[in-house]
Structure formats: C-alpha cells, structure tokens
Amino acid sequence: MKVTVVGAGAVGASCAEYIAIKNFASEVVLLDIKEGFAEGKAMDLMQTASLNGFDTKITGVTNDYSKTADSDICVITSGIPRKPGMTREELIGINAGIVKDVSSNLVKHSPKTIIIVVSNPMDTMAYLVHKTSGLDKNKIIGMGGALDSARFKYRLAEALGAPISDVDGMVIGGHSDTGMVPLTRLATRNSVPVTKFISEERMNQVMEDTKVGGATLTKLLGTSAWYAPGAAVSALVQAIACDQKKMFPCSVMLNGEYGMKDICIGAPVILGRNGIEKIVELELNDAEKAHMKESAEGVRKTNDLLEL
C-alpha cells in the first residue's frame, strides 16, 4: 500500500505522520515544491519510527512525481492556507491552478489512484479534479465533512460534559463557514438523542461554533489548523486502504442524490477499497433540506469562478 501526500506543510506532514503511526501503509511519499523541505520532514518523521513503533517508510521528494508512481491513494493538501479574516472561497484563484497541475501529475504516474482533496475551497477543488483528471467519480473524495463532523462532536461533548467516545454526530453540506449543515436532530449520546440533554439555545451555539471551527483556529493560530485535518485525512485513507466500509461524510459528486446534479458537496458515503462504494441518502426534514439547498447554491457560486 503506497500513499502519496502532496504538500509537506503542517497539514501534509500531519497526514503523513498519522498514516505512518497507524502502520497500515508500506510507504508514504511526501512531495513539495520547496527544495529539501519534504526530504527534511520525512527524515524527521522517520526518526520517530523506533519511538512510535511503526515500520511505514516515509520518503520525501522535491517536485519529482515519478517517485509517486503506482500510488494507491494520493492526498492533495497543496495550496496557500487561510490567513485570519480570509474565507476558504478567497483562495480559489491561486489554489485552482495548483490543484489542477498536481492532480494531472499524480494521475499521469498513478492512473488507477484514488485522490483525496484537502485544499480549499475544498468542494470546488474536488469538483475541479472531477472535471479535469479523467478519474472515475468514486475515486475522487473531498475531505471536509470528516473534519467538520469531528469538530461537531468535539463541541457536542463540550456542551454535554461527556467523553467524546459517548458522542456521535455528522455534518453534511458545503465545507464553508456558512455552508455546513450539522445534523443536530440525528446527533446522539450513546444512542440517546442529544436534544434530550441540551437546550435549543445551547444546541444553536454548538451549531454556530462548529461552522466557524476552522475560522476560530485560524484566528488563534494565524494560519489554518493541521492536527485535526491530518487526523481526518488519515481516517479516510485507512478506511480505503483497509477496505473498512466505514461511513464518513465526504464531498462527493452527486448525480441525482439529494435532488442535486453536477456538484461536489458533503454527504455520507461508505468508503472501501474502491474509494466511494456507496452514497447514503438520509431522509432530511424540511429545514435540513432548505439548509442543504442554500449550501449547494453557495458551492455553485464558487464553482462558477473556475476557469474550466
């Protein structure tokens, strides 16, 4: 099992670290355009192998896509990160060119690969890869929903005063501060609806805190977060590599599901060795449908900025 991570910045390096520590891949290739940067990150990570007990080989390369050949899964984290006050959508002009070039080079050397898109604006970047890479739709996955759901569960556990292992919940819709649709109605604490424990006012606060989860961290850190995004990616990669058939909300190309076509947006999917094995259609109530429709309109507006 060979995994390539493009972009050796904080998010990419975290992806490589978490994938290696889980010890299911034989090799992780870390690629960056900055001379020696990926090599340095790879060497630093490899020097933790005996301490963290993993045998995964981490290889760093500077812009040499031939070293990524025959990768089973490729992760695209490259592009500029958000700065404080910046929306994900404002990154589109620069990141679209980067993601298009990266995906083209990856597919050239690994025509059967599965691509996970992390670069922002994530739904639009996943859509771009669909339109330009030539890969089947089940082999292109946007990471956002897995991260947003982890942030939702963090906020739910905080509100409940409960251990996070007690909590389950999901965020669908666009990966943006306004587009996320946290499914509070379906969130549970050990199978009991969280609405039994949390007031409507507190639940609304949980929703809003979830939506601005990334922006909150960007304001505190001065750049985008990396630990949780890296962990989210590693969970998706492991589900595919180990054929786990696990359900995650991911940005997926819809073809009639949820009444939408020709759009990448967050919806629950089953992940296995073939990538997206199935799109799961939830029965949404009227309010959730309205939020999903509004979210899709926002994603389409950003998609319209692409020069395909």
N, C-alpha and C positions, 0 to 999 in steps of 0.2 A: 504494500500500500504506500503510494507516493503522493504527498501533498505539497503543493506549491503555494506560498503566500507572497503576493506581490505588494511591496511597500514594507520596509523594515522600521518604520516609525513606531510610536508607542503602541498603537493598535495591532499592527502586523507582528511586532515582536511578542506581544501578549498572546496572540493567536498561536504563534509557533511554540511558545513556552507551554501553554495549556495542552496543546495537541501532543507535544513530546512527553509531558509528565503523565498523560493518560496511557502512553505506551502501546497504542494500537497501530501506529504507523511505522513503517520501516525507515522512511526518510521524509524529512521536511526541508524543502528548498525555500530559502528566504532571499528574495530578489529586490534590489533597489537600484535607482539610477545614480545615487551618490557613491562615488568611488570609495570602496573599502568599508562602507557603512554596514551593509548586510553581512559581510565577512566578519566584522567585529562583533556584531550582535550574535551571530551564530557561534563564534568561538566562546563568547561569554556564556551563552546558554549551554554549550557543550561541557563547559567546566562545572556546571551544576549537576551533570548526569549522575556521577557517582554519589553525590549528596542526596539527590532526589530519586534515585533508583530507577532511571529509565535508560533504555537502550536505543531509542529512536536517534537516528543520525540527523543532525541539523547542518545543512550546507548553506553558506552564504555566497551569493554571486552578484556582481555588478552588471546589470543590464544585459546578461547573456542568456537569452531564452532557450538556447539549445540545451542548457543544463536542466530545464524544466520538462524536457521531453518525456512523454508517457506518464504524465501525472494523472492519477485517478480523479483527484479533486483539486481545483485551483480557487484560491481566495483572492479577491481584489480589494485591497484596502487603500490603494494609492490615490493621491489627490491631495489638495490642501484641506486641512482641518478647519473647523469653525473657530472664529475668534469671538470674544464677548460681544453680544449685540447682533451677531450675524445669524441669519436664518440658514437652514440647510439649502433652501432654494437659491440663495445668492451665490452658491458655489458652482452653479451649473455650467457657466461659460468655460471655466478652466477645467473642471473635472470631466466634462463630457469628452473633450479631446483626449485626455489621459486614459480614461476608461476604454474608449474605442480602440486606441492604439494597443493598450495592454491586452484586451480580450482577443484582438486579432493575432497578436504574437503567441498567446497561450494556445489558441485553437490550432494555429499552424503547426506547433510541435506536439500537441496532445489533442488530436481531433475527436477523441471519444471522452474527453474530460467532462466533469460536472463543475460549473462555475458558481461560486457564492459571492455575491456582490455586497460589499460593505460601504463603499464610497458614497458620499452624499451629493445631491439629493437621491437617496437610495432607490426609491420606487422608480424614478425616472432613469437612473443609471442601469437598473435591471431591465427596464424597457428598451433602453439603447442597446444593450447586449443582445436582447432578443431580435432586434431589428437588423443587427449588423454582423453577428457572429456565425450564423448558419447552424447553430446547435438546436437540437430538439427542445421544446418548451419545458419538458420535465427535467432538463439538465441546467436550467438557469434559475437561481434562487436568490431572492433578496433577504438579507439577514434581519431587517429591522424589527419584525414582530416578536422574535425570540428575546431580543434585548428589552423591548418595551414591556413585554409580559413579565420579565424578571424584575423590572423596576416597579411594575404594578404590584407584584407580590411582596416586594420589599415595603411598599407604602401600606399595603393591607395589613401585613404583620405588625408594622409600627402602630397602626390605628387599633388593632385588636389587642396589642400587648401579648402577642402569641409568637411561638417559634415559627420560623418561616417554613419549616417542614410540615406544619399543620395547614398551610395555606395553598390554595390553587386558584388561578385566575388567568385570563387571557385578554390580550389587546389585539384587535384587528384594525383594518383601515390603513391609511397612509402613515408613513414614518415621518411625521412632522408635528410641530407643536400644536397645530390646530386640527390635524387630520386623524389623530389617534382616536380609536373607539374602544375604551376599556369596558369590558362586558361585566359590569358590576352585578347585574342580575344573576349571572351564572357563576360568580366567584363563590368559593366555599372555604369553610374551615372544617377539615375532617368530615367532608360530605354535607355539612350543615351550611345553608346559605349565609354568607357574611352579613346580609341585611338583618339577620336575627340579633346581631351583636353590635352593629354600627348604625348610628343615626343617619338620616338622609343628609343632614348638613355635613357630617364628618365624611360620609361617602363622597359627596361632591368635592370636598377638599382632597381626598385621596385621588380622585379622577384628575383634578387640575394639577396636582403635584406630579402625577405620572406623566401627563402630557408635556410638562416643561422639565422633565427629568434630565434630559440632555443639556438644555439651556442653563439649568441650575448649576450643573457641574462645570460647564464652560465658563460661567461667571466666576465660580470659585477657583478653578484651576488656571484660567487664562487660555485654555485650549480644550479640545474635545476629550472626553473620558476615554480610558483604554482598558481597565481591568474587566469591567462587565461586558463591553463589546467583544473583547478577546475570548472571554468565557462563553459567550453566546455563540460565537463562530465555532469554537471547539466542540460544543454540544451538537451543532448541526453536522459538522464534519464526522464526528464519531457515530452519529445516527446513520449516516450514509455508509461510512466505511465498514461498520459492523452490522449493517443490514438490520437495524433495530426496529424498524417500523414504528418509530416514535412520532407522536403528533406535536408539531410546532406551528405557531402562526408565522408565515413567511410571505414575502412579496412574491406573488406568482402571477403568471399571465392567465387572465380569465377569458373563457370562451363561452359565455352564457351563464356561468355560475354567478350567483348573487345578482342576476339580471344585468351583468356587465360584460362587455367585449373589448378586446384590444386595449387592455390596461393591465399594468402590474400593480397590485395592491395587496395589503396584508389579509390573508385568510388562512384558516387552519389547514395543514397538509400532513400527510403521512410520508415520512422520509425513510428511504431504504436504499439498497444498493443501486437502484436505477435513478436516484435523485427523488423527485416528487412522484411518489407512487399513486397518490390519490389526493384530490382536493375535497375537503369535507365541507359540505354546505350546512350551516347552522340555521335553525329556524329563528330568525330575528323578529323582535317585536317592531311596531311601527316607529318608535323613537329611534331604535338602533338602525333600522333601515334608512331613516332620514339622515342620521349621522354618517352612515356609510356612503350614501349618495353625495352628501356635501363633501366628504373626504375625497371621493373619486373626482369630483369637479375640480378640487384643488390640485390633485395629481395631474389631471389632464391639462390644466393651465401651465404647469411646469413642463410637461411633455411637449407642449406647443412651442417651447423655447428651443427645443432641439433642432439642429440642422441635419436632418437625415438625408 
